[in-house]
Amino acid sequence: MKQAIAAIALFLLVAAADEPGPGFEPGLRRVPASPGPGWPKYCGTASMSGTPTGHSPITAATVTAMALAWRTKLNGPIASAPSVLRNRLYIGDWGGFENELDVRNGNVIARANLGQTHAPQCNPQTLGITSSAAIVNGIVYVAGGDDAFYALDANTLAVIWRKPLGDNSASGGYYGWSSPTVAGNRVLQGVASNCDNPFVQGRLEALDRFTGEEVAVARFVGDGGTGSGVWTSPAVDLQNRKVFVTTGSGVDFFDGTGYSIIRLDLATLALEDLWKVDADYATWDADWGSSPTLFSDASGRQLVGAGHKDGHYYAFLRSDLASGPVWSAEVALQGEVPQEGDGTLSTAAFDGARLYLGGGNPPNSTDPDAHGSVVALDPANGTVLWRQAFPGPVIAPVSTVNGVVFAAGGNLVEAIDAADGKVLWSYRTDSLIYGGIAIAADTIFVGDLTGKLYAFRIP
């Protein structure tokens, strides 16, 4: 995993100077407890479909008129994706703050300092919050920039409970990359190392939603062992009560269940099935970069897929991972450093008909300016239906709504026609984009490494 983040600090050198943002609002209004239109968690849904909840008027016809609604500067670079429910947005920054904003105007309503992790052997040496929040019934769940996982009041960001998940000192190695998924009364959260120096014991925690107490745990390397971390985020099949995760690298390729896509029982987190990449990959940092996405094809097969640093997207029967992929599609060229255009870290979106995902340097490309791309895939067989090139690698998850695909490569945000891959709208932010694009009603939201959060709205 460490190669996946080694180049980030270089990009931070281009961060712009602080600019005044909208005023801090001391007055608060109670956040509605009931679900509503928005983007309440990383990749939108428990299945990681990259789609919003509720109605959106954004279509291929209306997105062409999208314009900047507001821009707010936060306290550090933004590498997480926004989470949105009704008129409230929640997002972390590398200054260590979880922020609550008014989606209508970008005003900051509340901030909670959830700490930072400092590790001089890692690059960057200091990280705040990368995890994206899950919002459920007036509570915000998110991994802090420190050693803990938090439940926060959605109205005030006051701490309801705090659960330490590891030692985030330079010698301890823990950092909270993963974004949570809430399933019933459980919060599912991955545990991984900061930069693999040192490794920590990889695991998936199930925490009681109301108390933070551990109710189940899946360890992906034996007690006393390290590696096989979950630095991606879990996908949950609520109908069949299953959890899917991808695991990272370790000290020894053959130790534990690293480098794998895994199915767990939701109730117990017992490991039921897995597929591990070929042993030929033992010589390089060949872990999974993207989170799993649940989808189905026209025949009704229930599938799960994820992108890998080897540049391929792999699809499996959810009921039979061990038999291997039912298909694979080459999205990008293989490599260990996604920021330089290697492989794919981008989590796929699924609109019920097609998969959409991003990656680095396109295979067989003759365009010297194409260092990333987004592709549409047939969920039945992985056929590439179209490819849209980007000037930088597409690292962030892809999002989609009503026939429009949103993606970011480098500092370029594009709205793409899901039918044919043509660009409908675009905008260049002030720096690179690593977090995903959230869609809520008539607006999309995205942050960049200068610490600016942008809102774009259709009229």
C-alpha positions in Angstrom: 0.0 0.0 0.0 2.8 2.4 0.8 3.5 3.1 -2.9 -0.1 4.2 -3.3 0.5 7.2 -1.1 4.2 7.9 -1.5 3.8 10.7 -4.0 1.0 12.7 -2.3 3.3 15.1 -0.4 4.8 16.3 -3.7 1.3 17.3 -4.9 0.7 19.2 -1.7 3.5 21.6 -2.5 1.2 23.2 -5.2 -1.5 24.0 -2.6 -2.8 27.5 -2.9 -2.7 30.0 -0.1 -5.6 30.3 2.3 -8.6 32.2 1.0 -11.4 33.5 3.0 -14.4 31.2 3.1 -18.0 31.8 4.0 -18.5 32.8 7.6 -18.8 30.3 10.5 -22.4 29.9 11.6 -22.9 29.8 15.4 -26.6 29.0 15.1 -27.7 25.4 14.5 -30.8 23.8 13.3 -31.6 20.2 14.3 -30.6 17.7 11.6 -33.6 15.5 10.5 -33.3 12.0 11.9 -35.1 10.4 9.0 -33.3 9.5 5.7 -33.6 11.9 2.9 -32.2 12.9 -0.5 -28.4 12.9 -0.5 -25.2 10.9 -0.3 -25.1 9.5 3.2 -21.9 7.5 3.0 -18.8 6.8 1.0 -19.9 5.7 -2.6 -23.5 6.6 -1.7 -24.9 3.2 -0.6 -24.1 0.0 1.4 -23.5 -1.8 -1.9 -21.0 0.9 -3.0 -23.0 1.6 -6.1 -21.9 5.2 -6.5 -25.4 6.5 -6.7 -27.4 9.0 -4.6 -30.5 8.5 -2.4 -33.7 10.2 -3.3 -34.6 12.2 -6.4 -32.1 14.3 -8.5 -33.0 16.5 -11.4 -29.5 16.1 -12.9 -29.7 14.5 -16.3 -27.7 14.6 -19.5 -29.9 17.5 -20.7 -29.6 19.6 -17.5 -26.0 19.0 -16.5 -24.7 21.1 -19.3 -25.8 24.2 -17.4 -24.1 23.3 -14.2 -22.2 26.1 -12.6 -20.1 26.8 -9.5 -22.5 27.5 -6.6 -19.9 28.1 -3.8 -16.4 27.3 -2.8 -15.2 27.0 0.8 -11.6 26.7 2.1 -11.1 24.2 5.0 -8.2 23.6 7.4 -6.1 21.3 5.3 -6.0 19.2 2.1 -9.1 17.2 1.3 -8.7 13.6 0.4 -12.0 12.3 1.6 -15.4 12.3 -0.1 -18.3 14.4 1.1 -21.3 12.8 2.8 -24.6 14.7 2.4 -28.0 14.4 4.0 -30.6 17.0 3.2 -29.1 20.5 3.9 -26.0 19.3 5.7 -22.6 18.1 4.4 -19.9 16.4 6.4 -16.3 16.1 5.3 -12.8 15.7 6.9 -9.6 17.5 6.1 -5.9 16.7 6.7 -5.8 19.5 9.3 -7.6 16.9 11.5 -11.1 18.4 11.4 -14.5 16.9 10.6 -16.5 19.8 9.1 -20.3 20.3 8.9 -21.5 22.7 6.2 -24.7 24.1 4.9 -25.1 22.7 1.4 -27.0 25.8 0.3 -24.2 28.3 0.7 -21.1 26.5 2.0 -21.1 28.1 5.4 -19.3 26.1 8.1 -21.7 25.2 10.9 -19.5 23.1 13.2 -16.1 21.6 13.3 -14.7 18.8 15.4 -10.9 18.3 15.9 -10.4 14.5 15.6 -6.6 14.7 15.5 -3.8 13.8 13.2 -1.3 11.1 12.7 2.4 12.0 12.5 4.9 9.4 11.0 8.2 10.9 9.7 8.9 7.7 7.8 5.7 8.0 5.7 5.0 10.4 2.9 3.2 12.6 3.7 4.4 12.7 7.2 1.2 14.1 8.7 -2.3 13.1 7.9 -5.7 14.2 9.3 -9.0 12.7 8.3 -9.3 10.7 5.0 -12.3 8.5 6.1 -15.7 9.6 4.7 -18.5 9.7 7.2 -21.7 7.6 7.3 -24.8 9.5 8.5 -27.5 7.5 10.2 -30.4 8.7 12.3 -28.7 12.0 13.4 -25.3 10.4 14.1 -22.1 10.8 12.0 -19.7 7.8 12.0 -16.1 8.4 10.9 -12.5 7.4 11.5 -10.6 10.3 13.0 -7.1 11.5 12.1 -5.9 10.0 15.3 -6.1 6.5 16.7 -9.8 6.3 17.1 -13.2 5.8 15.4 -16.0 8.3 16.4 -19.7 8.7 16.6 -20.6 12.4 16.5 -23.9 14.3 17.0 -24.9 15.3 13.4 -26.1 18.7 14.7 -23.2 19.8 16.8 -20.4 17.3 16.0 -20.1 16.7 19.7 -18.5 13.3 20.5 -21.1 10.6 21.5 -18.5 7.8 21.8 -14.9 7.2 20.8 -13.3 3.8 20.1 -9.5 3.4 19.7 -8.6 1.1 16.9 -4.8 1.0 17.0 -1.6 2.7 17.9 -1.1 5.6 15.4 2.4 6.6 16.7 5.3 6.4 14.3 6.3 3.0 15.7 2.7 1.8 16.0 1.7 2.2 12.3 -2.1 2.5 12.4 -4.1 5.0 10.4 -7.8 5.2 9.6 -8.0 5.1 5.8 -11.2 3.1 5.6 -14.7 4.6 5.4 -17.5 3.0 7.4 -20.7 1.2 6.4 -23.6 1.0 8.8 -25.7 -2.2 8.7 -28.5 -2.4 11.2 -27.0 -1.7 14.7 -23.5 -2.3 13.5 -20.8 -0.1 12.1 -18.3 -1.9 9.9 -14.8 -0.4 9.8 -11.6 -1.6 8.2 -8.2 -1.4 10.0 -4.9 -1.0 8.2 -1.5 0.6 8.4 -0.5 4.1 7.5 2.3 3.4 5.0 3.2 -0.3 5.7 6.1 0.8 7.9 5.3 -0.8 10.2 2.4 -3.1 9.2 -0.4 -3.6 11.7 -2.8 -6.5 12.0 -5.4 -6.2 9.3 -9.0 -6.6 10.4 -12.6 -5.6 10.0 -14.3 -4.4 13.1 -18.1 -4.5 13.8 -18.9 -1.9 16.4 -22.1 -1.4 18.3 -23.7 1.7 16.7 -24.9 3.1 20.0 -21.9 2.4 22.3 -18.9 1.8 20.1 -18.2 -1.6 21.7 -16.7 -4.3 19.6 -19.4 -7.0 18.8 -17.4 -8.9 16.2 -14.1 -8.9 14.4 -12.5 -10.5 11.4 -8.7 -10.8 11.5 -7.0 -11.3 8.2 -3.7 -12.5 9.7 -3.1 -14.5 12.8 -2.6 -13.1 16.3 0.9 -11.8 16.4 1.0 -11.3 12.7 0.8 -8.1 10.7 -0.4 -7.0 7.3 -3.4 -7.8 5.2 -5.1 -4.5 6.2 -8.4 -3.2 5.0 -7.6 0.3 3.8 -10.5 0.2 1.4 -14.2 0.1 2.5 -16.6 -2.7 3.0 -19.6 -3.4 0.7 -22.7 -5.0 2.3 -25.2 -7.3 0.7 -28.1 -6.5 2.9 -30.4 -9.0 1.3 -28.1 -12.0 1.8 -26.5 -10.7 5.0 -22.9 -10.8 3.6 -20.0 -8.4 3.7 -17.3 -8.1 1.0 -13.8 -6.5 1.6 -10.5 -6.3 -0.3 -7.3 -6.7 1.6 -3.9 -5.2 1.3 -0.3 -6.3 1.3 1.8 -7.9 4.1 5.2 -8.9 5.2 4.9 -12.2 3.5 2.5 -12.8 0.5 1.7 -16.3 1.9 0.9 -15.1 5.4 -2.7 -14.6 6.1 -5.4 -13.5 3.7 -3.9 -10.4 2.2 -4.1 -9.6 -1.5 -7.6 -11.1 -1.5 -11.3 -10.3 -2.1 -13.2 -11.8 0.8 -16.8 -12.7 1.8 -17.8 -12.6 5.5 -21.0 -13.4 7.3 -22.6 -10.1 8.4 -23.8 -11.4 11.8 -20.5 -13.0 12.9 -17.9 -11.7 10.5 -16.8 -15.3 10.0 -14.8 -15.7 6.8 -16.8 -17.8 4.3 -15.0 -17.5 0.9 -12.1 -15.7 -0.7 -9.9 -15.4 -3.8 -6.3 -14.4 -3.6 -4.3 -13.1 -6.5 -1.7 -15.3 -8.1 1.5 -16.0 -6.3 3.4 -14.5 -9.2 2.3 -11.2 -7.7 4.4 -11.8 -4.5 7.3 -9.8 -5.9 5.5 -6.4 -5.9 3.0 -4.3 -3.9 0.1 -6.1 -5.6 -2.7 -5.4 -3.3 -6.3 -4.3 -4.1 -6.7 -0.6 -4.5 -10.4 -0.2 -4.8 -13.4 -1.2 -2.6 -15.8 -3.8 -3.8 -19.0 -2.9 -5.7 -22.0 -5.1 -5.7 -23.9 -5.4 -9.0 -25.9 -7.8 -11.2 -26.1 -8.6 -14.9 -29.1 -8.9 -17.3 -29.5 -12.6 -16.4 -29.8 -11.8 -12.7 -26.4 -13.1 -11.6 -25.4 -11.5 -8.3 -21.8 -10.3 -8.8 -19.1 -8.4 -6.9 -16.1 -6.6 -8.5 -13.1 -4.6 -7.6 -10.1 -2.9 -9.3 -6.5 -4.0 -8.8 -3.1 -2.4 -9.1 -2.4 -4.7 -12.0 -4.8 -2.5 -14.0 -7.7 -5.0 -14.3 -11.2 -5.0 -12.9 -12.3 -8.4 -11.7 -15.9 -9.7 -11.4 -16.9 -12.7 -9.3 -20.0 -14.5 -8.4 -20.9 -13.4 -4.9 -21.7 -17.0 -3.9 -18.4 -18.4 -5.2 -15.3 -16.2 -4.9 -12.9 -19.1 -4.7 -13.6 -20.3 -8.3 -12.0 -17.0 -9.5 -13.2 -14.2 -11.7 -16.0 -14.8 -14.1 -14.5 -12.1 -16.2 -11.8 -9.4 -16.1 -11.3 -6.1 -18.0 -8.1 -4.2 -18.5 -8.7 -0.6 -17.4 -5.1 0.6 -17.0 -1.5 -0.4 -17.2 0.0 -2.3 -14.2 2.1 -0.6 -11.6 2.6 0.2 -7.9 2.1 4.0 -7.9 -1.4 5.1 -8.8 -0.5 8.8 -8.6 1.8 8.2 -11.5 -0.9 6.5 -13.5 -0.4 2.9 -12.4 -3.3 0.4 -12.0 -6.7 1.4 -10.6 -7.8 2.6 -7.2 -11.1 3.9 -8.4 -14.2 2.2 -6.9 -16.8 1.4 -9.6 -20.3 2.9 -9.9 -23.3 0.8 -11.0 -26.5 2.3 -12.4 -28.4 -1.0 -12.9 -27.2 -1.4 -16.5 -23.5 -0.7 -16.7 -20.4 -0.4 -14.5 -18.3 2.8 -14.6 -14.8 3.0 -13.2 -11.6 4.9 -13.6 -7.9 4.1 -13.7 -4.4 5.3 -14.7 -2.6 5.1 -18.0 -4.9 3.6 -20.6 -3.7 0.4 -22.3 -2.8 0.7 -26.0 -3.2 4.4 -25.9 -1.6 6.6 -28.5 -2.5 9.8 -26.8 0.6 11.2 -24.9 -1.7 13.4 -22.8 -3.9 10.6 -21.6 -2.7 9.5 -18.1 -6.0 8.2 -16.9 -9.4 7.2 -18.2 -13.0 6.2 -17.3 -14.6 3.2 -18.9 -18.1 1.8 -19.1 -18.2 -2.0 -18.8 -20.9 -4.5 -19.7 -21.6 -6.2 -16.3 -22.2 -9.6 -18.0 -18.8 -10.0 -19.6 -16.6 -6.9 -18.9 -16.7 -5.6 -22.5 -15.4 -2.1 -22.6 -18.3 -0.1 -24.1 -16.6 3.3 -24.2 -13.5 5.0 -22.8 -13.0 8.7 -22.0 -9.4 9.8 -21.5 -8.3 12.2 -18.7 -5.1 14.2 -18.4 -4.4 12.6 -14.9 -5.1 9.3 -13.3 -8.7 8.8 -12.1 -8.1 7.8 -8.4 -11.4 8.9 -6.8 -14.5 6.7 -7.0 -16.8 7.2 -9.9 -20.4 8.5 -9.3 -23.5 8.3 -11.5 -27.1 9.5 -11.7 -29.8 9.6 -14.4 -27.5 8.7 -17.3 -24.7 11.0 -16.2 -21.3 9.8 -15.0 -19.1 12.0 -12.8 -15.4 11.4 -12.5 -12.2 13.3 -11.7 -8.7 12.8 -13.1 -5.9 15.1 -11.9 -7.7 18.4 -11.2 -10.3 17.9 -14.0 -14.0 17.1 -13.1 -16.2 15.9 -15.9 -19.8 14.9 -16.4 -19.9 12.2 -19.0 -22.9 10.8 -21.0 -23.4 7.3 -19.7 -24.7 6.2 -23.2 -21.7 7.1 -25.3 -18.9 8.5 -23.1 -19.1 12.0 -24.5 -18.2 14.9 -22.2 -21.2 17.0 -21.2 -19.6 19.4 -18.7 -16.2 20.0 -17.1 -14.4 22.1 -14.5 -10.8 22.4 -13.3 -10.2 22.7 -9.6 -7.2 24.4 -8.1 -5.4 21.1 -7.3 -5.6 17.3 -7.5 -8.7 15.3 -6.5 -8.4 12.1 -4.5 -11.8 12.0 -2.8 -15.0 11.1 -4.6 -17.8 13.3 -6.0 -21.0 13.3 -4.0 -24.4 13.9 -5.7 -27.3 15.3 -3.7 -30.5 16.6 -5.5 -29.4 19.3 -7.9 -25.8 19.7 -6.7 -22.5 17.8 -6.8 -19.7 18.3 -4.2 -16.0 17.6 -4.4 -12.8 18.6 -2.6 -9.2 19.0 -3.7 -5.7 19.0 -2.1 -5.6 22.8 -1.6 -8.3 22.2 1.0 -11.1 23.7 -1.1 -14.6 22.2 -1.2 -16.6 22.9 -4.3 -20.3 22.8 -5.0 -21.7 22.8 -8.5 -25.4 23.2 -9.1 -27.8 23.1 -12.0 -30.2 26.1 -12.3 
